[in-house]
């Protein structure tokens, strides 16, 4: 019986091996046509036009632009909510509110895309005249709302795990709840909070349907949130939903884009795993 | 005003800021659900559930989409549940504290963080091309099964971890071997937690769109799947294709599709939360 169970466990290893092998072998053929240097420095991405360019920078900038917008909403909001729920709110309130907030994280992302495209963009266009129909801003804002509960839930767990004695100590010195939260509890729970931020960041980088639906599909090296952009993930979706010949260079670009995304999220996940193992605060 | 007064005011101010942020999140949820209900509710009737998609928005329905969703969920569950539970048992009961276990652990943590679209690329190359399943339900189900496997494994492990060691020791004391102990004592005691995890994993699979686009779910389909090798579409895929239509009338169809999709997701999540609470209350070691 142990054998059978072990084989099942090894499937998880095979999955990883499969992902790495598929991504790297297909991109290897890609990089025989396009030099890695061009891939990393060319500022144009146009695999389907007659004058082909394969510079990943526009896709990367699109990804980072949307991610930055979403994080600028989700990190402050998520942490404030976490502190409020853990240090201020009555227990009952926390008990009911936390699962309600987590509903936000369980909604399928294509639904958020619909919301960004049909509600948020028209609303923002009233105030921002040059806002394109597909734009990084709406996609980023809505993605930010989606990842608030990821940060608030994990951070709140970290704050809640700080032992009572530290709180009592700070109160005993005459600190207010605010001073206790920011000077004692927050530093004590910092590793857990940083892990939650990194995981949310990785999630935002890999998020696909919101950006595909609402941010557009135009590789665009820009930092202007009002413009249409394409992220790595949106490119993969759009490219693979068209009819692309297998073994063509267009087909391989999907994997070259995929490998970039994978390396990116792999580094983020590894860092968060390392922090979690290394800096776990222990109070006895 | 003394500095103590100032600190008290700041403290109170932060309390209101925190409350405002929390309610902002809930407020967005309400607006969001409200808007979709208002847009889509008029579309929902028997015809919507029993019609095929059409180029005319008034006649377009989700019959192939929801049957496709049921098919793919069934197949995904058949593949992922036994493997996930078995792997979870191995991780928690057999592979404790070895080099191998440590490696498996890191690997699992990383897999859980891989973006879903990468699983789509894996499925495209392995299931669609190499194993030649084509753009069938089977390809989609295998891909989704790999995607939710880490979720099932992690929740199975947590459920097993919650069973106290005294139960195992008592079983060993009666002369049972490891597998007998797991099968007769540990698994029944942790069933609630494992089932909760499985439901949450399945509800995650329902909403996945990106990997299925990559492994070739169809956007327009005129028949209902009748075998694992059929072409298919799923609800989120149908919604995605309606969102892309220029005709505004299709936005209503998309919203109506979203209502059905959210209903399924919320019901499953509700069942999971209910089971978790019941199970936590009932089991007191």
Contacts between the chains, C-beta under 8 A, distances in Angstrom:
chain1	res1	chain2	res2	distance
A	1	B	179	4.6
A	2	B	90	7.6
A	2	B	94	5.8
A	2	B	178	7.8
A	2	B	179	7.6
A	4	B	86	6.6
A	5	B	86	4.9
A	5	B	87	7.1
A	5	B	89	5.5
A	5	B	90	3.8
A	5	B	94	6.4
A	6	B	90	5.5
A	6	B	94	7.3
A	6	B	95	7.9
A	8	B	82	7.7
A	8	B	83	4.8
A	8	B	84	7.9
A	8	B	86	3.7
A	8	B	87	4.2
A	8	B	90	6.5
A	9	B	86	7.6
A	9	B	87	4.2
A	9	B	90	4.2
A	9	B	91	6.1
A	9	B	95	7.0
A	9	B	104	6.2
A	11	B	83	6.0
A	11	B	87	6.7
A	11	B	149	7.2
A	12	B	87	6.3
A	12	B	104	6.9
A	12	B	107	6.1
A	12	B	108	5.8
A	12	B	111	6.0
A	12	B	149	6.5
A	12	B	150	7.0
A	12	B	153	7.0
A	13	B	104	7.0
A	13	B	107	5.7
A	15	B	111	6.1
A	15	B	122	7.4
A	15	B	146	5.3
A	15	B	149	7.2
A	16	B	107	5.5
A	16	B	110	6.9
A	16	B	111	6.1
A	18	B	122	5.5
A	18	B	126	6.0
A	19	B	114	6.7
A	19	B	118	6.1
A	19	B	119	7.7
A	19	B	121	7.8
A	19	B	122	5.1
A	22	B	121	6.3
A	22	B	122	5.4
A	22	B	125	4.3
A	22	B	126	6.7
A	23	B	118	7.5
A	23	B	121	6.7
A	26	B	125	6.9
A	77	B	21	5.1
A	77	B	24	7.1
A	77	B	25	7.2
A	80	B	17	6.3
A	80	B	18	5.5
A	80	B	21	4.7
A	81	B	18	6.7
A	81	B	21	5.1
A	81	B	22	5.1
A	81	B	25	6.8
A	83	B	14	7.9
A	83	B	18	6.4
A	84	B	14	8.0
A	84	B	15	7.2
A	84	B	17	7.9
A	84	B	18	2.7
A	84	B	19	6.5
A	84	B	21	6.8
A	84	B	22	5.9
A	85	B	18	7.8
A	85	B	22	7.0
A	88	B	14	7.8
A	88	B	15	5.1
A	88	B	18	5.7
A	88	B	19	8.0
A	89	B	18	7.6
A	89	B	19	8.0
A	89	B	22	7.7
A	97	B	22	6.2
A	97	B	26	7.6
A	99	B	273	6.4
A	100	B	26	6.1
A	100	B	29	7.5
A	101	B	22	7.4
A	101	B	25	5.4
A	101	B	26	7.0
A	103	B	29	6.3
A	103	B	266	7.6
A	103	B	269	7.5
A	104	B	25	6.4
A	104	B	28	7.6
A	104	B	29	5.8
A	106	B	203	6.8
A	106	B	204	7.9
A	106	B	265	6.3
A	106	B	266	7.9
A	106	B	269	5.5
A	107	B	207	7.4
A	107	B	262	6.8
A	107	B	265	7.1
A	108	B	206	7.1
A	108	B	207	2.7
A	108	B	208	7.5
A	108	B	209	7.1
A	108	B	236	5.6
A	108	B	261	6.2
A	108	B	262	7.8
A	108	B	265	6.7
A	109	B	207	7.0
A	109	B	209	7.2
A	109	B	210	8.0
A	110	B	207	7.2
A	110	B	209	4.7
A	110	B	236	4.8
A	110	B	239	5.6
A	110	B	240	5.3
A	110	B	243	7.6
A	111	B	36	7.5
A	111	B	207	7.6
A	111	B	239	7.6
A	111	B	258	5.2
A	111	B	261	7.0
A	111	B	262	6.8
A	113	B	240	7.8
A	113	B	243	6.9
A	114	B	36	7.6
A	114	B	239	7.0
A	114	B	243	5.5
A	114	B	254	5.9
A	114	B	255	7.3
A	114	B	258	6.4
A	115	B	32	5.5
A	115	B	35	7.2
A	115	B	36	7.5
A	117	B	243	6.6
A	118	B	39	7.8
A	118	B	243	8.0
A	118	B	251	6.0
A	119	B	31	7.9
A	119	B	32	7.7
A	119	B	35	5.5
A	145	B	25	7.1
A	145	B	28	5.3
A	148	B	25	5.4
A	149	B	25	7.2
A	152	B	25	7.9
A	174	B	4	7.9
A	176	B	7	4.9
A	176	B	8	6.2
A	176	B	10	7.3
A	176	B	11	3.9
A	177	B	11	5.5
A	177	B	14	7.8
A	177	B	15	7.7
A	178	B	7	7.3
A	178	B	10	5.6
A	178	B	11	4.2
A	178	B	14	4.8
A	179	B	7	6.6
A	179	B	11	7.6
A	181	B	14	7.9
A	199	B	113	6.9
A	202	B	113	5.6
A	202	B	115	7.9
A	203	B	113	8.0
A	203	B	115	8.0
A	205	B	115	7.4
A	206	B	114	7.7
A	206	B	115	2.5
A	206	B	116	7.3
A	206	B	117	6.8
A	206	B	118	7.5
A	207	B	115	7.5
A	208	B	115	7.1
A	208	B	116	6.9
A	208	B	117	4.9
A	208	B	209	7.6
A	208	B	210	3.8
A	209	B	209	5.1
A	209	B	210	5.8
A	209	B	236	7.8
A	209	B	240	7.0
A	212	B	210	7.5
A	212	B	240	7.9
A	213	B	240	7.0
A	213	B	243	5.7
A	213	B	244	7.9
A	233	B	115	6.9
A	233	B	117	5.2
A	233	B	210	7.0
A	236	B	117	5.6
A	236	B	120	7.6
A	236	B	121	7.2
A	236	B	214	6.8
A	237	B	117	6.9
A	237	B	210	5.8
A	237	B	213	5.3
A	237	B	214	7.0
A	240	B	120	7.5
A	240	B	124	6.9
A	240	B	213	6.6
A	240	B	214	4.6
A	241	B	213	5.2
A	241	B	214	8.0
A	241	B	219	7.5
A	246	B	129	6.8
A	254	B	121	6.7
A	255	B	121	6.4
A	255	B	125	8.0
A	258	B	117	7.5
A	258	B	118	6.0
A	258	B	121	4.7
A	261	B	115	6.3
A	261	B	117	7.5
A	261	B	118	6.7
A	262	B	114	7.0
A	262	B	115	7.9
A	262	B	118	5.5
A	265	B	113	6.1
A	265	B	114	6.5
A	265	B	115	5.8
A	265	B	118	7.9
A	266	B	110	6.6
A	266	B	114	7.8
A	268	B	113	7.4
A	269	B	109	6.8
A	269	B	110	5.2
A	269	B	113	3.8
A	269	B	114	7.9
A	270	B	110	6.9
A	272	B	113	7.8
A	273	B	106	6.5
A	273	B	109	5.0
A	273	B	110	7.3
